[in-house]
Amino acid sequence: MDQSRIWYVVVQSKAEGPFTLEEMKLRVKKGEMGPIDYVFKPGLKNWMKAEEFPEFFDDGTTAILSKVTEPPKMAALPQEV
């Protein structure tokens, strides 16, 4: 597995990924992910809002708010391989 693909994001209550940091930034630019969407990477104990990770928004991108406002009930934490 590509070691740079560590990020997961919740889309419609399902975990998607893994993605690279650049792919996550692209999702922000396209409006597919915003600061209130939940993300995860190995080492975190739980899903966190994307706004906690300024690296997604460090290029001056204006993030579009998503409809997701709470962690998914059904999305389990990704298993480390």
N, C-alpha and C positions, 0 to 999 in steps of 0.2 A: 504494500500500500504506500502511496505517496505520503511521505512524512509531513509535508506542508498542508495536507488536507486534514485539519483538526477541528474545524468549526461546524456546528450544527445549528439550525434555526427551525423554529416552529412555524409551520404554515398550515393553516386550517386545522389546528389541533394535532398535527402529525409532525414528527421530527424529520427533517430533510438534511442530507449531507452524507459524508463530510465534504466541506468546501475549504478552499484556500482563503487566506486573508483577502487576496485580490478579488476572488469571486464574491466574497461577502461585500466588499466595497462596491462592486458592480451591481449587486442586488440593491444596495442603497441608492445608487445613481438611477437605477431603473424604477425606483419606487416600490420594489418588491419587499423591502425590509426597512423598518424605521426604528427609532430609538426605544419604542415601547414593545418591540418584538422580543421574544425570549431566545437566547442563544446559549450554547454549551460548548465546552472544549474539555479534553482530558485535564484533570487537575482541579476542576471546579466541583463543588459538592452538590450543586443543584443548578437549574436553569437560572440565568440572570438576564435582566433587560439589556438590550444592546447599548443603551445610553451609558452603561458602565464601562464600555470599551471604546474610548475616543478614537482608536485606530481605524474604526469603520468610517468615521466622519472627518478624518484629519485633512482632507483635501478641500475643505470648504463646501462640501456637498450639503445642500439643505435637505435633510431627511424628511420624508413624507410619513406622517403618523399612520400606523397600521390599525386595523380593527381589533387585533389581538391585544387584550388588556390584562390577561391573567395567564399563569402557566397552564399548559395543557394538562388535562386530567388523565388522558390516555397515553401521552407520549412518555415513554420510559427513557431514562438516561441511556445514551449509546454505550454499548459494551466496548471496552478497549480490546483490541486484537493483539 
